[in-house]
Amino acid sequence: MFGTPDDSEVVRDSFTSRLTARIPAPAFEPLRQLIVKGDAEGLWSMDLEFAPFFCPVCRATFCGAHWKRWDVFDEDGWHDSIRGACPEGHERMLED
């Protein structure tokens, strides 16, 4: 995380993409604590895009090389989301 509690953002680089998100002041400390603890499930619970490497069914993390991922497009051909399946085959949205 970068910035102060009143003006901060989180930058996440992963196998899906680079994500930059503004963090509201009330979420700053809870998010910081999840990052410090390495709590992937907590990050996923806060925002699924913060932890695309986490499978909530397995309750485990997997590296990008082990996820199957695919892009989803809407009827007009616009990119809608990225979905994936963990090594155990559990499918979920990775990025919206």
Contacts in CASP RR format, 6 or more apart in sequence:
PFRMAT RR
TARGET T0000
AUTHOR 0000-0000-0000
METHOD contacts of the structure
MODEL  1
MFGTPDDSEVVRDSFTSRLTARIPAPAFEPLRQLIVKGDAEGLWSMDLEF
APFFCPVCRATFCGAHWKRWDVFDEDGWHDSIRGACPEGHERMLED
1 8 0 8 1.000
1 9 0 8 1.000
1 10 0 8 1.000
1 23 0 8 1.000
1 28 0 8 1.000
1 31 0 8 1.000
1 32 0 8 1.000
1 35 0 8 1.000
2 8 0 8 1.000
2 9 0 8 1.000
2 10 0 8 1.000
2 11 0 8 1.000
3 9 0 8 1.000
5 25 0 8 1.000
5 28 0 8 1.000
5 29 0 8 1.000
6 25 0 8 1.000
8 22 0 8 1.000
8 23 0 8 1.000
8 25 0 8 1.000
8 28 0 8 1.000
9 20 0 8 1.000
9 21 0 8 1.000
9 22 0 8 1.000
9 23 0 8 1.000
10 19 0 8 1.000
10 20 0 8 1.000
10 21 0 8 1.000
10 23 0 8 1.000
10 31 0 8 1.000
10 35 0 8 1.000
10 50 0 8 1.000
11 18 0 8 1.000
11 19 0 8 1.000
11 20 0 8 1.000
12 18 0 8 1.000
12 19 0 8 1.000
12 21 0 8 1.000
12 49 0 8 1.000
12 50 0 8 1.000
13 19 0 8 1.000
14 52 0 8 1.000
14 53 0 8 1.000
14 64 0 8 1.000
15 52 0 8 1.000
15 53 0 8 1.000
15 63 0 8 1.000
15 64 0 8 1.000
15 65 0 8 1.000
15 67 0 8 1.000
15 69 0 8 1.000
16 52 0 8 1.000
16 69 0 8 1.000
16 82 0 8 1.000
16 94 0 8 1.000
16 95 0 8 1.000
17 82 0 8 1.000
17 95 0 8 1.000
19 49 0 8 1.000
19 50 0 8 1.000
19 95 0 8 1.000
21 47 0 8 1.000
21 49 0 8 1.000
21 50 0 8 1.000
23 31 0 8 1.000
27 46 0 8 1.000
30 46 0 8 1.000
31 43 0 8 1.000
31 46 0 8 1.000
31 50 0 8 1.000
33 39 0 8 1.000
34 42 0 8 1.000
34 43 0 8 1.000
34 46 0 8 1.000
35 43 0 8 1.000
40 51 0 8 1.000
40 53 0 8 1.000
40 54 0 8 1.000
40 61 0 8 1.000
41 51 0 8 1.000
41 54 0 8 1.000
41 56 0 8 1.000
41 59 0 8 1.000
42 51 0 8 1.000
43 50 0 8 1.000
43 51 0 8 1.000
43 54 0 8 1.000
44 50 0 8 1.000
44 51 0 8 1.000
44 54 0 8 1.000
44 56 0 8 1.000
48 92 0 8 1.000
48 93 0 8 1.000
48 94 0 8 1.000
48 96 0 8 1.000
49 94 0 8 1.000
49 95 0 8 1.000
49 96 0 8 1.000
51 61 0 8 1.000
52 67 0 8 1.000
52 82 0 8 1.000
52 94 0 8 1.000
52 95 0 8 1.000
53 61 0 8 1.000
53 62 0 8 1.000
53 63 0 8 1.000
53 64 0 8 1.000
53 67 0 8 1.000
54 60 0 8 1.000
54 61 0 8 1.000
55 61 0 8 1.000
55 62 0 8 1.000
55 86 0 8 1.000
55 88 0 8 1.000
55 90 0 8 1.000
55 92 0 8 1.000
56 90 0 8 1.000
56 92 0 8 1.000
57 86 0 8 1.000
57 88 0 8 1.000
57 90 0 8 1.000
57 92 0 8 1.000
58 86 0 8 1.000
58 88 0 8 1.000
58 90 0 8 1.000
60 86 0 8 1.000
62 86 0 8 1.000
62 87 0 8 1.000
66 86 0 8 1.000
66 87 0 8 1.000
67 84 0 8 1.000
67 85 0 8 1.000
67 86 0 8 1.000
67 87 0 8 1.000
67 94 0 8 1.000
68 84 0 8 1.000
68 85 0 8 1.000
68 89 0 8 1.000
69 82 0 8 1.000
69 83 0 8 1.000
69 84 0 8 1.000
69 94 0 8 1.000
70 82 0 8 1.000
70 83 0 8 1.000
70 84 0 8 1.000
71 79 0 8 1.000
71 81 0 8 1.000
71 82 0 8 1.000
72 79 0 8 1.000
72 80 0 8 1.000
72 81 0 8 1.000
72 82 0 8 1.000
72 83 0 8 1.000
73 79 0 8 1.000
73 80 0 8 1.000
74 80 0 8 1.000
81 93 0 8 1.000
81 94 0 8 1.000
81 95 0 8 1.000
81 96 0 8 1.000
82 93 0 8 1.000
82 94 0 8 1.000
82 95 0 8 1.000
83 91 0 8 1.000
83 92 0 8 1.000
83 93 0 8 1.000
83 94 0 8 1.000
84 91 0 8 1.000
84 92 0 8 1.000
84 93 0 8 1.000
84 94 0 8 1.000
85 91 0 8 1.000
85 92 0 8 1.000
86 92 0 8 1.000
END
